[in-house]
Amino acid sequence: MQEQLIDETTSRIIEMAWEDRTTFESIKEQFGLSEPEVIKLMRREMKPSSFRMWRARVSGRNTKHSKVRPEGIDRGYCSRQYKINSKPRNKR
C-alpha cells in the first residue's frame, strides 16, 4: 500500500512538472520538493530523451515560476484539475 502511494505521488509530481501553468512553487507547497529536487526526480524517473525534452520545455518558461508570471495568473493549476488527498478513492 505504501509503495502504491509513493508511485501515485511520484506520478502526480511528474504530471504537475509537465503542466505549463503549474509552478515549481505549487509543487513545493503541495509535496515539499524544491525545483532542484523536482529536476532530480524527473531525471531519475524519466528516460533520458524525455528528460531532455522536458528540460528544454520548462527552461525559460515564465509560467513555471510564480514571481515571473504574467499579471492575472495567480493559480498554480486549473480549478478543475485533479487534486491528491489522503482519503482512499472508491474503486467504483
N, C-alpha and C positions, 0 to 999 in steps of 0.2 A: 504494500500500500504506500509506504513512504517513497519507494522508488518511482511509483507512478506519479505521485505528487511532484517529485523533483522533475520528472520528464515533462509533465504538464506545465510546470513553472518555466522550465528552460524553453519549451516550445513557445510559450506566451511571450517571453522576453525577446526571442528571435523574431517573432511576428511583429512586436512593437518596434524593434530596431529597424525592420524593413519599411514600416509605415512612414510616409513623408511627414505627417503632421505630429507624430508622437515625438516629443523632445527627449533628450537624454535625461533631463531633469525629472520628467514624468516617470521614467524607468527607475531613477534613483529613489524617488518618493515612494513608488509602489513596491519595489523589490530590494532597495538598498544597494544597488550596484551603480558605481560611478561610470563615467564614459570609458575610461581605460579598462575597467572590469568588463563592460559590455563588449568592448573590442576583443578582449581575450576570450570571452565566452564564444563570440561569433567565430573567431579564428579556430577554436578548439572543436566546435560543433559542426562547422560547415566544410564542404570541400574547398580546397584552395582556390579554384576558379570562381566559385560562388562568393567566397570571402572577398576576393579582389574586386568582383563586380559590385558587391555591397559597399566596400570602402570607397570606390570611385563614385558611387551614387550619393553617399552621405557627406563626402568631403566637400566642404564649402557650401553645403545646403543650409540656408538660413533658417529653415523651419525646424531643424534638429536642435537648435539652441534657443531657449526662451528669451534670452537677452537680446538677440539679434533678429527676432521675428518681426514681421511687419505689424504695424499697429492694427488692432482689431482682432488679431488671432490670439485668443487667451486660453483656449482649451488645449490640453495635451492629446486629446483624442476625440473622436466623434461621439456625440451624446448617445448614439445608438450602438456604440461599439461594445463588444463582449467584455465583461469585467470578471476577474477571478475573485471568488470569495471562498471562505474557509468551509462553507457548508457543502457536503457532497450533493451532486446533482442526481435527480431522479433518472433512472435508466429508461424510462418510457419514451 
